[in-house]
Amino acid sequence: MNRFLSQALRATACLGLSFGLLSGEAAAQFAKGADVSWITEQEAAGTRFYSDGGSQQDVLQILKDHGVNAVRLRVWVNPQGGWNGVNDVVAKAKRAKAAGLRIMIDFHYSDSWADPGQQNKPAAWSSHSFEQLMNDVWSHTRDVLNTLKSNGITPEWVQVGNETNNGMLWEQGRASANMRNFAWLVNSGYDATKEVFPNAKVIVHLSNAYDNSLFRWMFDGLKNNGARWDVIGMSLYPTTSDWPTLNSQALSNMRDMKSRYGKDVMIVEIGMEAAAATTSRAFIQDILSKARSAGALGVFYWEPQAYGMWKGYGKAAWQDNGRPSVAMDAFLEGSSSSSSSSSSSSSSSSSSSSSSSSSSSSSSSSSSSSSSSSSSTSSSSSSSSSSSSSSGGAPVLGGTGDYPSGFSKCAELGGTCNVSKGTGWVAFGRKGKWVAKYVGVGSSIACTVSAFGSDPGGNPNKCAYQQ
């Protein structure tokens, strides 16, 4: 433990050194990204994704076809069901790498949602002292990143905390009560990241990108307490009426952050009501332009594929027929062939009829409140096919035999399923009760509950790959 205290004390003693330095390396390419952390859970629930022309496709390919070049994946410490845990994150990161997408890892340092309204410690850390929490952050960050590294994944950006408007790991890490503590927790995540991936850019992330006073308060406080970071991350969730004003305020804030602290900036979350797809397209086009003009590293849409009010989230950029809405065309940035232009007239009206909150605070806040609802499956009424496309859409685990239709056994419980052919999907469970996970051809997965994140059938479970 003393190692963390000595690091923090050295940082405090060296205030004033190098805070004004620029990051030194310009981004190789402006990131047009999407947080897609829900995709495996959606697919396991039967959600399917379709191209603009109606063909079932892997959602990552659809995003790429709309100009997206990066994904963001959240990490929870010990989540219920395994979703967003390390195994789930690795599976999604491997898919993203195979698709040629850049990767951002977003540590929440919680077992569930962390956002401006809640920064709850993981249950396993609940009784720990502050000194222990510093070690928890460091070891958890290091262990997850090492697991990614061992699977051939190199993230370009790493967030240490999610929408930490008032710090994280409350109460010890509440910034308004003890900014020094929050700064030292940030440094614990920063040091762990740089140990595993020295070239990864470390992000400290706040919501409400338009609120310059919030950002000055936080980053002045972090700077004055010796915190280290590479990028200032922002969230922006305007309404259909105030987006021009909030975009302009966000532009001013981005410019001020770069000038004041000599650090890169990035908008890591945006979103707008799914039912207002045409307005959303204009909003996205404008914030992309403003972010570029401010020298930002990129812009990420939060869960654009979460259609059908998945988990109560109403700000997807997708239609309820499983196809992208016209809002996604904004990421094409002037391409002569906007991929969903042919359906633009219907896309703004075919999204959910339920209006989401008009609050301009984070989507994570709204989604965290909805995560406790009983609605945990997405509609897939746009297709009644009993088999999946080999292009990567989640399979329907039908059939009355020992294995789902179109699947062949590959491992017993506790063994390893080596996927040497087929579509890359593996089912886990027993007769009539299965959960599917995308592994990829040429990869393998342990035939265990922990690897799949749930126990659909109870012992004796088995694994089978889709032919």
Disulfide bonds with the S-S distance in Angstrom:
Cys410-Cys417 2.03
Cys447-Cys463 2.31
